[in-house]
Amino acid sequence: MKMTAIHPAEGGAPVFRSAADIVADFAAQRPDATALDAACGKLSYAALHEQAGRLAAHLAALGVGPEKLVAICLDRSHEAIVAALAVWQAGGGFLPLDPAWPDERLRALCANAGLTAIVSKAPHAARLGETVAPLVALDADAAAIAAHPGHVAGPTAPEQLAYVIYTSGSTGEPKGVEISHANLAALIAWHNAAFAVTEETRAAHLAGLGFDASVWEIWPYLTAGACVVLIDEAARTDPAHLHRWLIERRIDIAFAPPALAEPLLDMDWPVDARLRTLLTGADTLHRAPPAHLPFALVNNYGPTESTVVATSGVIAPGSDVSGLPSIGKPIDGTFVRLLDADMNAVAPGEIGEIFIGGAQLARGYRGRPDLTAERFVVHDGERLYRTGDLASWRADGDLAFHGRADGQAKVRGHRVEPDEVAATVARHPALAAAAVATRNDSGETQLVAYIVPAGEAPSAEDLRAFCAQHLPDYMVPSAFVRMAALPLTANGKLDRKALPAPGSHNALTSAATAAAETPAQARLLEILEAALGRTGVGIDDNFFLLGGHSLLGTQVVLRANEAFGVDLQLRDLFMAPTIRQLAAKIEEVLLAMLDAMSEEEAQARAAE
């Protein structure tokens, strides 16, 4: 069965059908087919459609309809996908909020977005503070939602708002990209044709919940009658765990950013593994796959403003040995122009800025007509998005990526404006000035903050904890460099070229190196050294100043949880980045667990 977004009506006029309409078709024609599969169980197409309909009716009663935006703050779950479908059935668009983000960021985006409603549940609902729109709590409001008979949505216009994704902004304020149903339909049509998605396909959902790749992981498959498999959180950032999960869950198609995809290329894959396509992108891919790999590696490129993907290409085994793998060719319905500073097309082989046009080009930035006019331009009669990325046409027609034309960076696949991070760092009361730049000394893009203290310098831990209260973990600087003054050019602008590399002579550090003093510290030392791939780490050395970053930090936290039987989060490592501090945190958690046990349970635990 093949269903598409455009169907001929009587008389031959095309009729647009949204993703929600197509999912409804599968619910009627294949009601018992599995739509969602997770550790908590499975959800059929009929149940997905029915649950979404009841929530849609509840949302419609709150005023949700065309061009109304609903925030969804839920963990990776059936409920999160049901909620997105419900918003569409009610006629609105959704804004995904990742519960892993700090409370202040969640509240700031809610305040900025112009919401009609918020869908969440305990404990995340409490973190949103005084909400700026009616709150629908799926747990507390379960009875009221279940009482609705369902909802029949009106026709969806192609240019109607489908969802909003916030990206980093250079002014210190994130900007919301508005994607229409037509934009999404174009992505879906290309994806399902390019990767031969069928009703038998099993696809992985592992991208960050506020990241646009998560939309790509869900809706192409649900509009093909396929099954979306929700990843176990423990496998999201651990390549070895992800490898096992992909095999055990019989995944056909999966997306993984390069930091996860590259380690998978060297692992052993059984002959009966179902994985046939590994999609990567959102960050720089550094290598081609080996010849023996039993699945295709596809590199993709595209800003949020072009609905996730703009260019794509299979990377042949052993190719691009003298440089980075290509980012492929423009996908169906999308075109790329490479222009110089005077807006003239560059010759093949020459570097120009990437301008993107076509069916997937976003409507613009929510509530920002000035910024929309600046970045979405009309050139030679074509509406184009000015990416700020540089590329050149290769002889084979593929695009070679050459980085950014400005200071924007990609950190773990997320677009980050260093100036936004700097604006947050500079708010610390002990600082007179701050700047943030990116460095790639260890092969991993990291953010370095350069600070000018107003008096006595705060500690790196204090600054990191302050940033973690306001920014997602991938935007927290890895190092803080103390300076007497920020270097300036003759024009009075920040001289980024004069910013020094962080080192022992200038970076805010912890106490001197010290050996492990307890068995817990010794075990943590083993875990940290294994993650960092080095020895000689002291228990007072700061994990992040040693080159650690969020991806490695997640591995450390997972292994510490396994070793000590606790449930630490990545934020705990940010707050306690030394072995001494982390061991103390683990001891605190274990004591709390023991206090919560009955005397009999505590005795049994002690006897183990």
N, C-alpha and C positions, 0 to 999 in steps of 0.2 A: 504494500500500500504506500503510495507516494502522495504527500500533501504539500502544497506550496502556498506561499503568501499571496500570490496573484492568481485568480481564477477567472476564466471568461464567464460573463453573465449572458443573459439572453440578449441577442443582438450583437454579441461580440465585444462589448465594452468590458474592460478589465475591472475586477472587484478585488480590493485589497482585503486580506484577511490577516489578522494579527497572530502573534505566537499563542496568545490565550485562546483564540478561536480554533487553532489547529490542535492544541492540547485537548480542547473540548471534543473535537472529532474523534481522537483516539480514545477518550474516556467513553464515548458512545459505541465505538466499533470494536475496541479491544479492552473492555473494562477491567479484565482480570490481569492484564499484562503489567509487569512490574515497572513502575516509573522511577522510584527511588529505592535504593538499597543502602543500608547503613548497619553499623553494629547493633543499633537498637531495633532493627527489624526492617521490613519492606513496606512500601506503600504503592498500591496499584494506581493505574491511571484514573479509575473511577473514584477511588478514595481521595486522590489528589484534587480532582475537579470538584468533588462534593464538599470537601473541607474548605477549599478556597471559596466556593460559592457562598457558604454560610458566613465566612469572615468578610467577604465582599459586601454582603448585605448589611453587615454591622458597620462597615466603613462608609457605605453609601448613606446610611442614616446620619453619619457625622458630617456629611457634606462632601465626601470624596467623589470626584468626578473628573471629567476632562481637564487637563492642565493643573490639577491639584496634586501636590507632592506629599507622599507619606514616607516617613523615616522608618526603617526596619532595623532594630538593634537586637539581634538574636544570635546565639551560637550556631555553628554549622549543624544543621538539623533538617529533618523533614519540615518542621514548622517554618523555618526561614524561607524555604522555597514555596511552601503553601502561601505564606504571607505575600510574597512578590506576585504570585499568580492572582491572589485575591485583589491586590491593588489594581492590577490590569483589568480584572473582571468588573471592578467598580468604576473603571474608566480613568483612573489616575496613573501617576508615575511614582516610582519608588526611589528612595535614597538609602543605599546600604551603609550601615554603620558597623564597624568591627568592634565588638565588645572588648577586644584586646587593647584598644586605644585608651589613653588617659581620660578621666572623667571630664576634664576641662575642654579637651578637644571635642568630645562628644557633644557637650553642651554648646560649644561655640558653633559647631556646624548646624545644630538644631536651630539656634538663634538666627543664623545667617540664611538658612535655606528657604524660609517662607513656607512652613509646613501647615498642612491641614489636619494631620494626625500623626501619631507615633505608635508603632507596634513593637512591643517588647514583652518581657516577663521578668519576674524576680530572679536574680537580684539586680539585673541590669537596669530595670525601670527606676529603681531607687537612685542609681548613679546619675541619672539625667537631671536631677534636681527639680527645680520649679520648671515644669515643661511649658514650652511656648505654644503647644497645641494639645488637643485631647489625647490622652494616653489610653491605648487599648492594650491591656495586660492579658496575654493569652491564658495565664493561669487564673488570675482573679476574675476575669470576665468570661471564663469558659462557658458557664451556664447561659449567659446572655447571648453569646455567639452561637451556641448549639441550638438555641431556640429559633433562630432564623431559618426559613424554609430554603434559602438559597437566593441567588441573584442572577438575573439575566441582563447582561451588559448590552448596551447599544452598540452600533457599529463604531469601529475604531478608525479614525482618519490617519492616513499614513504619516502626516507631519505632527501628530499628537505626541505629547511627551511620554516616553517610555520609562526612562530612569535618569538619574543624575549621579555622576561620580565626581568627587572632589579631588583635585590635584594640588600640589604645592604651589604657592604664589610668592613672587619676589618681594611683594610689599609686606610680607609677614602674615597675610590673610589668604587662606586657601580659596581656590576658585572652583565653582561647580560647573561641570560640563553637561549640557543638556543633550541627551540622545533621543531621537524620535523612533517611533515604531518602524518607519521606513528604513532608517539607518540600521536597526537591529535585523530587519528582514533581509537586507542585503548581505549582512554578515552571515546569517543563517544559511541563505541560499548558496553562497560560495562555499562555506565550510562543509556542508553536507554533501555537495557534489565533489569537492576536492578530495575528501577523505572517505568517500563511499560509505557514509553512515546509513545503517539500516535498522530495522526493528530488532535485530539480534545483537547490535553493538552494545558493549558495556564500556562506559566512559568514566573517568575519575574526576572528582571534584575536590581539589586540594588548594586552590589559590586563596590568598587572603580575602576575607569577606568584604572588605571595602575597596578591593582592587578590581579593575574592570575585567581582568581575565576570568574572574568567577562567573560573570555573565556568559562569557564564551564557553565555559565548561558545562553550562546547564542547558540553555535554551535551544541550541542547535539539536541536541540529542532528544529533548522532550518534544520537539516538533518533528521528529523522525520516528517516534514511537519506541525509541531506544531506552536503555536503563542508565541512570546516573548513579554512580556509587560514591557515597560520601566517605572520605578518608578518615581513618583514626588519627586523632590529633598527634599522637606520638610519632607517626610516620611522616608528618608534614615537612620536617626539617632534618631528618636523619636519613641519608642516602641508603644505608644498609637496611633499615627498617622499611623504607619506601620500596626498595627492591623486592623484599619478601611480600609486602602488601600487594603490589601489582601482580605478582605471580599467584598468590593465594586467592585473590579476589577476581581473578580471570579478567583483567582489564584489557580491552582492545586498543583504546586511544587514551592518552594521558598528556597533560601539560605539566611541565616542570621548568622553573627558571634555570639558567645555566649553572648556577652554583649547586643545584641538585642533579641536573641532567648530566653534566660532565662526569661525575663519579659513576653514574649508572652505566656509562658506555664501557667501562672496564670490568664490569661484573659478569659473572657466569650466568647465562640464561638457559634454562632447560629447553629442550627441543619442543616440548609441548606448551611453552609459555604462550599465552594468547596475544600479548602486546604486539601490535603491528605498526603503530605510529606513536612516536614520542615527539610532542610539540614542545618547542622551547622559544624563548624570547623575553622581552621586557628588560633585558640586560645583554651585555656583550657575550656572545659565544666565542670561545677561544680556540676551539679545535674541531676537527672533523671526526666522525665515528670510525672505529676500526673495521676492517673488512669482514670480520666474522659476525658482526652484529645482526641478530635475526629480525630487527625491526627498522623502519625508516626514521631517521632523525630529520625533523623539519624545523628550520629556523624562521622565525617570524619577527616582523617589526611593525610598530604602529603606535602612535600616541592615543590617548583616550579620546581626543578630538576627532579621530577617524574610526571610532567604534572598534577598538581593540587591535585590529589587524589591518595593515595597509599593504605590506609586501610579505611574500612567503616563498620558500623554496626548499626542496629536499637537498640535504648536504650529502654528497657522494662520499663513500668511504675513502679516506686517504687524500681527499682534495684539499686545496688551499694550504699546502704545506708551507708556503712562504709568507702567509698572511692570515688575517682573520677570515673565517667562513663568510660567504656573502649573506645578505639579508633577503635574497630572492628577487622576484619580480612583482610588480603591482598585481593584486588579486583582481578577480572579475569585478567589474563595476567601479574600480578605483584606478586613478592614474596619478603619476608622479611627474613633477617638473623639477629639474635641477637648475637653479638660477643663481647668477652672481649678484654682487652688491648693487648693480644697476638694473636688476631684474631682467637680465638677458640670459637665454639658455646657454649652458656651458657645453663644450664639446665633449665627446666620449673620452673618458680617462681623466678629465679635469674635475676638480672638486667644486661643488656648488651646494647651496642650501636646499633642503628637501621641502617642496611645497606639494601638498596632497589635495586632490579633488575627487569628486565622484559621489556615488550613491551613499557612502557611509560617512560623509562629512557632517559633523554635529551641527545642531542649530546655533550653538554659541555658548557663552558663559551666562549662567543664571544671574539675573539682576545686574549684569555688567555690560551694557551696550558699548561703553568706551573701549573696554578690553576686547570685546568681540570684534569691533571695527578694526582694532589694531592687529589682531592675529588672523582674522578671517578676511582676506583681501580679494578684490576682483582684479584679475590681470588678464589682458587680452580676451575679455569676455568670459573668463572662467572664475568661479568662486573657489578659492584655494585657502588651505590652512598653512600658515607659515610656522614650520616646526622648530626652527633653530638648530636642527640637526644637519650635519654635512655628509655628503655621499658623492660617489662618482659612478658613472656607467661603465661596467666592465665589457670586455669584448663579447662575452657570451650573453649580454643583455641583462645580466643580474646587476644588482646594486651592491657596491662596496661601501660599508659604513665608515665614517671618519670622525665620529665624535660630535661634540657640541660646538656651536658658534658662540655661545655665551657661557655663563658660569653654571648653568643647570647641570645636575648630575643624576645618574641612576645609582641608587643604593639598594641592593637586594631586589632589583626589579622595579622599585618605586621611583618616580620622578621627584626629585628634591631640589628646591630652590635654597641654596645656602643662605641667602639673605633672610628667608623666613626663619631658619634656625637661628641665625644671628640675632634677629629681632627678639626671639625668646630668651636667648642667653643674656642679652643686654639688659633684660628686665630684672636680673638678679640684683638685689639692693647693694651688694658689695662691689659692684663693677661700675667703672666709669665709661667703658666702651668695650665693644666686642665685634669680632668679625668671624666668619666661618668660611673655610675653603675645603676643597676635596683634595685628597692625596691618594696615590695608588702605588705606594712604595712596596707593598707586600703582594701585589697582584689583586687585591680586593679593595674596591673603592671605599674609602672611609672619610668621615667628616672630622675635621680638626677645628676646634674653636680657639681663637686667639683673643686673649682677654687682657684688659688693662684695669687692674684693681683700683678702687677708689681709696683704699687704705690697705689694711691687711688682706692678703689674698685668701679667698675661700679655698677649701680643699677641692680636689677633683671629685671626690665622692659627693660633696655638697652640691657642686654644680651639676653633676650627673643626676642626682636625685631631683634637683629643681627642674631640670629639663624633662625628666621622666614624668613629672606631674602635668606637663603641658603638651608633650609631643609623643607621637608613636615611637616605638623603640628604634625603628630604622632611621629616625631623624635625630637621635641622641648622639652627640659627638663622641668619638672614640678616645680623643685626647684633648687636653686643654693646655695651651701654651701661654705662659705669662710673658707679657711684654710691657716695657715702659710706656710705649705709645705705638699706635698702629702706623705702619709706613704709608706715606701718601705720595702721589705723583705730583708733578709740577702744577697740575690743574686742580689739586686738592682732593683727588679721588683716591680710594684705597688702592695701593700698589700691591696687587695680589702676587706678582712675581717676587716681591721682596719678603713675603711671609716665609719664615724658616720651617724646616722640617722639625717635627717634635722629636725630642731626645732627652737624655738624662740631664742635660744642662739647662733645659728651658721648660720642660713639661711639668705640670703639677703631678707629684708622685706621692706614693704611700711611704710607709716607713722602710728602713733598710731591709735587705734580704735576710730572711730568717728561716731556719729549718723547721720541719714539722715537729710539734710538741705532743701531739695526741694521735691515737689511731685514726680518728675521724679526719684530722688534718692530713695525715699521710695518705688516706684513701682519696681525698679530694685532690691532693697533689698529683696522684697518678692520673686521675680523670682529666685535670687541666692540662697536664703535660701531653697526654695522648691527643687531646683536642687541638692543642696548639702545634703539635709536632715538634716539640723541643724539650730540653731538659734544663735543669738549673733554675727552676722557678722557686721563688721564696714564698712563704705563706703570707707575706705582707705586700707582695707584688700585685699591682692592679691588673686584672685580666684584660681589660680593654687597652691599657697602655702597653701590653705585651703583644698587641696585634689582634686580640680577640674582637669579634664582632657579633652581631645578633644571631647569625646562623650558627656559628660555633658555640655561642652562649646557650642556645636552645639545646644543643647536643650535651653540653655540660650539665644543664639542669635535668634533662631526661636521665642521664646516667647517674647523677646524684640521687634522683628519686628512686631509681632501681636499687642503688647500693644501700640506701638508708631507710627505704620504705616510707618516704614522705611525699608531699605533693607541692614542691616548690614551683614557682612560676618564673618566667624570664625576668620579670620586674624585680624579683628577689635578688637576682644576680646583679642587676644594675644598682640596687641599694646596698648590696654587700659584695663588691667586686674582688675582694681578696679572700684567700683561703681561710685566714683567721676569722674574718667577718662571716663568711658563708658557713663555716663550721659552727660558729656561735648561733647563727640563724637556724641551722638544722637542729642543734641541741634544744633551742627554744621551741621549735615545732614538735619535737619528740616529747618534751616535757608536757606540752599542752595536750598531746594525744594521750599520754599516760594519765593526766589529771582527768581526762574525759572518760576513761575506762572505769569500769567497776573494779573493786578490789580483786575479785576472782580473775577478771580478764587481765589485770595488771600482773598478777602472779603467774598466769599462764604465759604472758608475753616475756616476762623476766626469765622463765625457765627455758625458753627457746634457745 
